[in-house]
Amino acid sequence: MDEIVSEWQPHLRGYTVEWVDENGYILSRGCDLLSAVSLARDSWSPMPFTEFPAGNLYRLGSRFRYTQRLLRLLFYNVLRLSHSRYLLTFGKDVATLQHGRLQRVGGLGRRARFLRGGIAIDGAGGAYFGEYLSNDRRGPITIYYLPPHGTAVVAVYKFGSGAVRHVHGVYRDPFDGSFWCTTGDIKSECAIWRSTDGFATVEVVGRGDETWRAVSLVFTETAVLYGMDAEYCQNYLFRLDKRSGVREQLGAVDGPVYYSTTLGGDALFGVTAEGCPSQAINAASLWRVGGSGECMKLVSIRKDWLPKQFMPGTLHFSLGPGSLGHETYVYCHGLSRRDGHVLKVSCDSSTPSTLGARR
């Protein structure tokens, strides 16, 4: 396995690295977004980018860490849809930014959260995303599509009453253009779905128990990698062959996985400190899966003293094509002595990804 280097970035404390591409970096702090051409300590000089149109109370609450965490007053997604157009989700609010003009997205049936990285961008600059809310009564759950240059979403698919609790994420397979969806949370609600026609129809890839309960997905040319988000049983990392549908269990991990990304030829998975029955030690950890499927834990940090109502201990990866290269930035929520800290994880290898290879 190539060498992975992780280094804390004290000068970035309190900033979340939201988006990375060839143009530079977009960061958030409270309701504010900032841009930077470099994140190096000696050349770090952020510039104002935009301010999310939250109300005065939300804006005030986002400045204080405890209220920010309790009310989830933070950016979940900052996504570049095209050259001058962005999609922003802040708490349960959604807006577009184009040519410096912010506009709230219309057409949403109700306020919902859209988990980090769980919004799929198509080749035209449109975006698919599904409702994430408590849905205790198990009513219908909708997947929406925001057209290119549009300011209102349209409903493209609806899970019927009792089918799922909520959508964890919608993802685009960059190798064949299909869309995948992860849902939870109990028994048959735990499922991975696939659509090849923009959610006019969907097919079940797998469902039925917590081994199919996933939040995020990592794609390779031949496979899909994911980590279980299980509350009640041992969590594992899996490799799912796209052609045969055969699953390969890669290794056990120490808790539920929320978010993931790629780094060079490897995949990174973030275990969440959720304090659920499946977790012997309430700690977040960062796992690496190498090109041959080998698993290695890189970092482990215990949950801080606040209850999970103030957020579980999560690792938020930077989004954007830059995060698919040879560095990614990880923002820590709710972790002991590391809340609000940023970890840079990088590798020097330019080896093409072989994550789809069998062991």
C-alpha positions as CSV (number, residue, x, y, z in Angstrom):
1,M,0.0,0.0,0.0
2,D,1.2,3.5,-0.8
3,E,2.1,5.7,2.1
4,I,-0.7,7.9,3.5
5,V,0.2,11.0,5.5
6,S,-2.2,12.7,7.9
7,E,-1.5,16.0,9.5
8,W,-3.6,18.3,11.7
9,Q,-4.1,21.8,10.3
10,P,-4.3,24.1,13.3
11,H,-4.6,27.3,11.2
12,L,-7.9,25.8,9.7
13,R,-9.6,25.2,13.0
14,G,-13.2,26.3,12.9
15,Y,-13.3,26.2,9.1
16,T,-14.8,23.3,7.1
17,V,-13.2,22.6,3.7
18,E,-16.4,22.2,1.7
19,W,-15.3,22.0,-1.9
20,V,-12.0,21.4,-3.7
21,D,-11.4,21.6,-7.5
22,E,-8.9,23.0,-10.0
23,N,-9.9,26.6,-9.1
24,G,-9.1,26.2,-5.4
25,Y,-11.0,25.8,-2.2
26,I,-14.4,26.8,-0.7
27,L,-14.6,26.8,3.0
28,S,-17.4,27.5,5.5
29,R,-17.5,29.1,8.9
30,G,-21.0,29.4,10.3
31,C,-23.3,30.9,7.6
32,D,-20.4,32.3,5.6
33,L,-18.6,30.7,2.7
34,L,-15.0,31.8,1.8
35,S,-12.7,31.0,-1.0
36,A,-8.9,30.4,-1.1
37,V,-6.3,29.5,-3.7
38,S,-4.1,27.8,-1.1
39,L,-4.6,26.2,2.3
40,A,-0.9,26.2,3.1
41,R,-0.2,27.8,6.5
42,D,2.2,30.4,5.1
43,S,-0.1,31.4,2.2
44,W,-3.5,31.0,3.8
45,S,-5.6,34.0,2.9
46,P,-9.4,33.4,2.7
47,M,-11.7,35.8,0.8
48,P,-15.4,36.2,1.3
49,F,-17.4,34.1,-1.2
50,T,-21.1,34.4,-0.1
51,E,-23.3,34.3,3.0
52,F,-26.2,31.9,3.2
53,P,-29.5,33.7,3.6
54,A,-30.4,32.3,7.1
55,G,-32.4,34.3,9.5
56,N,-30.8,36.4,12.2
57,L,-31.4,33.9,14.9
58,Y,-29.9,31.1,12.8
59,R,-27.0,33.2,11.9
60,L,-26.4,34.1,15.5
61,G,-26.7,30.5,16.6
62,S,-24.2,29.3,14.0
63,R,-21.6,31.5,15.6
64,F,-21.6,29.5,18.8
65,R,-20.4,25.9,18.6
66,Y,-23.0,24.4,21.0
67,T,-26.0,25.9,19.3
68,Q,-24.5,25.2,15.9
69,R,-24.2,21.5,16.8
70,L,-27.6,21.2,18.6
71,L,-29.5,22.9,15.7
72,R,-27.3,21.5,12.9
73,L,-26.6,25.1,11.7
74,L,-23.9,24.1,9.2
75,F,-23.4,23.4,5.6
76,Y,-24.0,19.8,4.6
77,N,-23.4,20.3,0.9
78,V,-21.5,22.9,-1.2
79,L,-21.6,21.6,-4.8
80,R,-20.4,23.2,-8.0
81,L,-23.0,22.3,-10.6
82,S,-21.4,24.2,-13.5
83,H,-18.9,27.0,-14.2
84,S,-20.8,29.7,-12.3
85,R,-23.5,27.8,-10.5
86,Y,-23.5,26.1,-7.0
87,L,-26.0,24.2,-4.9
88,L,-25.9,24.9,-1.2
89,T,-27.6,23.0,1.6
90,F,-27.4,24.6,5.1
91,G,-29.3,22.7,7.8
92,K,-32.6,22.0,6.2
93,D,-32.5,25.0,3.8
94,V,-31.5,24.7,0.1
95,A,-30.4,27.5,-2.3
96,T,-28.6,28.0,-5.5
97,L,-25.8,30.5,-6.1
98,Q,-25.2,31.8,-9.6
99,H,-23.2,34.8,-10.6
100,G,-23.1,35.9,-7.0
101,R,-26.9,35.8,-6.6
102,L,-28.4,33.5,-4.0
103,Q,-31.9,32.1,-4.5
104,R,-33.8,29.6,-2.4
105,V,-34.8,26.4,-4.2
106,G,-38.6,26.0,-4.6
107,G,-40.8,22.9,-5.1
108,L,-39.7,21.1,-2.0
109,G,-42.7,19.5,-0.3
110,R,-41.3,19.9,3.2
111,R,-38.1,20.8,5.0
112,A,-35.6,18.0,5.1
113,R,-31.9,17.5,5.5
114,F,-29.7,16.2,2.7
115,L,-26.7,14.3,4.0
116,R,-23.2,15.3,3.1
117,G,-22.1,14.2,-0.3
118,G,-25.5,12.5,-0.9
119,I,-26.5,14.7,-3.8
120,A,-25.8,13.4,-7.3
121,I,-24.8,15.8,-10.1
122,D,-25.6,14.6,-13.7
123,G,-23.6,15.5,-16.8
124,A,-25.8,18.5,-17.6
125,G,-25.4,20.2,-14.2
126,G,-28.7,19.0,-12.7
127,A,-28.9,17.4,-9.2
128,Y,-30.8,14.5,-7.7
129,F,-31.4,14.3,-3.9
130,G,-33.8,12.5,-1.6
131,E,-35.5,13.4,1.7
132,Y,-33.7,12.7,5.0
133,L,-36.1,13.2,7.9
134,S,-37.3,11.3,11.0
135,N,-40.5,10.0,9.2
136,D,-41.6,8.0,12.3
137,R,-45.0,7.3,10.7
138,R,-43.3,6.0,7.6
139,G,-45.1,8.2,5.1
140,P,-43.9,8.6,1.4
141,I,-40.3,9.7,0.8
142,T,-39.4,11.7,-2.4
143,I,-36.4,11.9,-4.6
144,Y,-36.1,15.4,-6.3
145,Y,-34.4,16.7,-9.4
146,L,-33.1,20.2,-9.7
147,P,-32.8,20.9,-13.5
148,P,-29.8,22.8,-14.9
149,H,-30.4,26.5,-14.5
150,G,-33.7,25.8,-12.6
151,T,-34.7,27.3,-9.3
152,A,-37.3,24.7,-8.4
153,V,-37.1,21.0,-8.0
154,V,-39.4,18.4,-9.5
155,A,-40.3,15.1,-7.9
156,V,-38.9,12.2,-10.0
157,Y,-39.5,9.2,-7.7
158,K,-41.5,8.5,-4.6
159,F,-41.1,5.6,-2.2
160,G,-44.6,4.7,-1.0
161,S,-45.8,4.8,2.6
162,G,-44.1,2.2,4.7
163,A,-41.4,1.5,2.1
164,V,-38.4,3.3,3.7
165,R,-37.8,5.7,6.6
166,H,-35.7,8.1,4.6
167,V,-33.0,8.5,1.9
168,H,-29.4,8.5,3.1
169,G,-28.0,9.6,-0.3
170,V,-28.2,9.6,-4.1
171,Y,-25.0,9.0,-6.0
172,R,-23.9,8.9,-9.6
173,D,-21.7,6.2,-10.9
174,P,-19.1,8.1,-13.0
175,F,-18.3,5.0,-15.0
176,D,-21.7,4.3,-16.6
177,G,-23.8,7.3,-15.5
178,S,-26.3,5.3,-13.5
179,F,-27.7,6.6,-10.2
180,W,-27.7,4.8,-6.9
181,C,-29.7,5.4,-3.8
182,T,-29.2,4.2,-0.2
183,T,-32.1,4.0,2.3
184,G,-32.8,3.0,5.9
185,D,-33.3,2.2,8.6
186,I,-35.0,-1.1,9.7
187,K,-35.2,-4.5,8.0
188,S,-36.4,-4.2,4.4
189,E,-36.0,-0.4,4.6
190,C,-32.3,-1.0,4.5
191,A,-31.6,-1.1,0.8
192,I,-29.4,-0.1,-2.1
193,W,-31.2,0.9,-5.2
194,R,-30.1,1.7,-8.8
195,S,-31.7,3.6,-11.7
196,T,-30.5,3.9,-15.3
197,D,-33.2,6.3,-16.5
198,G,-33.1,9.2,-14.1
199,F,-35.4,7.5,-11.5
200,A,-38.3,6.9,-13.9
201,T,-37.8,3.3,-12.6
202,V,-35.6,1.8,-9.9
203,E,-34.2,-1.7,-9.3
204,V,-33.2,-3.2,-5.9
205,V,-29.6,-4.1,-5.7
206,G,-29.9,-5.6,-2.3
207,R,-32.1,-5.2,0.8
208,G,-33.5,-6.9,3.9
209,D,-31.1,-6.4,6.9
210,E,-28.4,-4.1,8.3
211,T,-25.8,-5.5,5.9
212,W,-27.6,-3.4,3.3
213,R,-27.8,-0.3,5.5
214,A,-25.4,2.2,4.0
215,V,-25.1,5.9,3.8
216,S,-22.4,6.6,1.2
217,L,-20.9,4.7,-1.8
218,V,-17.5,4.6,-3.5
219,F,-17.5,3.6,-7.2
220,T,-14.8,1.9,-9.3
221,E,-15.1,0.7,-12.8
222,T,-16.2,-2.8,-11.7
223,A,-17.5,-2.4,-8.2
224,V,-19.2,-0.4,-5.5
225,L,-17.6,-0.2,-2.0
226,Y,-19.5,0.8,1.1
227,G,-19.5,0.5,4.9
228,M,-22.5,-0.7,6.9
229,D,-24.4,1.9,9.0
230,A,-25.6,-0.8,11.5
231,E,-26.9,0.0,14.9
232,Y,-27.4,-3.5,16.2
233,C,-24.8,-5.8,14.6
234,Q,-21.1,-5.8,13.7
235,N,-20.3,-3.3,10.9
236,Y,-18.2,-4.4,7.9
237,L,-16.8,-2.9,4.7
238,F,-18.1,-4.5,1.5
239,R,-17.1,-4.7,-2.1
240,L,-20.1,-5.2,-4.4
241,D,-19.4,-6.5,-8.0
242,K,-21.5,-4.4,-10.4
243,R,-21.9,-7.1,-13.0
244,S,-22.5,-10.2,-10.9
245,G,-24.0,-8.6,-7.8
246,V,-21.7,-10.7,-5.6
247,R,-20.7,-9.1,-2.3
248,E,-17.3,-9.6,-0.8
249,Q,-16.8,-8.8,2.9
250,L,-13.5,-6.8,3.1
251,G,-13.2,-6.4,6.9
252,A,-14.8,-5.4,10.2
253,V,-14.8,-1.8,11.4
254,D,-15.5,-0.4,14.8
255,G,-18.8,1.3,14.2
256,P,-21.3,2.7,11.7
257,V,-20.0,4.4,8.6
258,Y,-21.6,7.6,7.4
259,Y,-19.2,9.2,4.8
260,S,-16.5,8.1,2.4
261,T,-14.3,9.3,-0.4
262,T,-11.4,8.2,-2.5
263,L,-7.8,9.1,-2.2
264,G,-5.4,8.2,-5.0
265,G,-6.0,4.5,-5.6
266,D,-7.6,3.9,-2.2
267,A,-11.0,4.5,-0.5
268,L,-11.4,6.3,2.9
269,F,-14.4,5.5,5.2
270,G,-15.3,7.5,8.3
271,V,-16.7,5.5,11.2
272,T,-19.1,7.7,13.4
273,A,-19.0,7.8,17.2
274,E,-22.7,7.2,17.5
275,G,-22.8,5.3,20.8
276,C,-25.1,2.6,19.3
277,P,-25.3,-1.0,20.5
278,S,-23.0,-2.2,17.7
279,Q,-20.2,0.1,19.0
280,A,-18.0,-1.2,21.8
281,I,-16.0,2.0,22.1
282,N,-17.7,5.3,21.4
283,A,-15.1,6.7,19.0
284,A,-14.9,7.9,15.4
285,S,-12.2,6.4,13.2
286,L,-10.8,6.8,9.7
287,W,-10.3,3.6,7.6
288,R,-8.4,3.0,4.4
289,V,-9.2,0.3,1.9
290,G,-6.3,-0.4,-0.5
291,G,-6.4,-1.4,-4.1
292,S,-6.5,-5.1,-3.3
293,G,-9.2,-4.7,-0.6
294,E,-6.9,-4.6,2.4
295,C,-8.3,-2.6,5.3
296,M,-6.3,-0.4,7.7
297,K,-7.4,2.0,10.5
298,L,-5.6,5.3,10.3
299,V,-7.0,7.4,13.1
300,S,-9.3,6.9,16.1
301,I,-10.7,9.6,18.3
302,R,-13.2,9.2,21.2
303,K,-16.5,11.1,21.3
304,D,-16.5,14.2,23.4
305,W,-18.6,14.7,26.6
306,L,-21.7,16.1,24.9
307,P,-24.7,13.8,24.1
308,K,-25.4,12.9,20.5
309,Q,-28.2,15.4,20.4
310,F,-25.3,17.8,19.9
311,M,-24.2,15.7,16.9
312,P,-22.6,12.3,17.0
313,G,-18.9,12.3,16.5
314,T,-18.6,12.5,12.7
315,L,-15.9,12.9,10.1
316,H,-16.9,15.2,7.2
317,F,-14.7,14.8,4.0
318,S,-14.2,17.7,1.6
319,L,-16.3,17.4,-1.6
320,G,-15.4,18.0,-5.2
321,P,-13.1,16.5,-7.8
322,G,-10.1,17.7,-5.8
323,S,-11.1,15.3,-3.0
324,L,-10.8,12.5,-5.6
325,G,-7.1,13.2,-6.2
326,H,-4.3,12.9,-3.7
327,E,-5.5,14.9,-0.8
328,T,-8.6,15.3,1.2
329,Y,-9.6,17.4,4.3
330,V,-11.5,15.9,7.2
331,Y,-13.5,18.1,9.5
332,C,-14.2,16.7,13.0
333,H,-17.6,17.1,14.7
334,G,-18.1,16.2,18.4
335,L,-14.8,14.5,19.1
336,S,-12.8,14.8,22.2
337,R,-10.2,17.6,22.0
338,R,-10.7,17.7,18.2
339,D,-14.1,19.2,17.8
340,G,-13.8,21.8,15.0
341,H,-10.3,20.6,14.0
342,V,-9.3,19.8,10.4
343,L,-7.1,16.8,9.4
344,K,-5.4,16.8,6.0
345,V,-4.9,13.3,4.6
346,S,-2.7,12.9,1.5
347,C,-0.7,10.4,-0.6
348,D,2.0,11.0,-3.2
349,S,1.1,8.1,-5.5
350,S,-0.3,8.7,-8.9
351,T,-1.2,5.0,-9.4
352,P,-4.6,4.6,-11.1
353,S,-7.3,3.2,-8.9
354,T,-7.5,-0.6,-8.7
355,L,-10.2,-0.7,-6.1
356,G,-12.4,-2.8,-8.3
357,A,-9.8,-5.7,-8.3
358,R,-10.6,-8.9,-6.5
359,R,-8.4,-9.9,-3.6
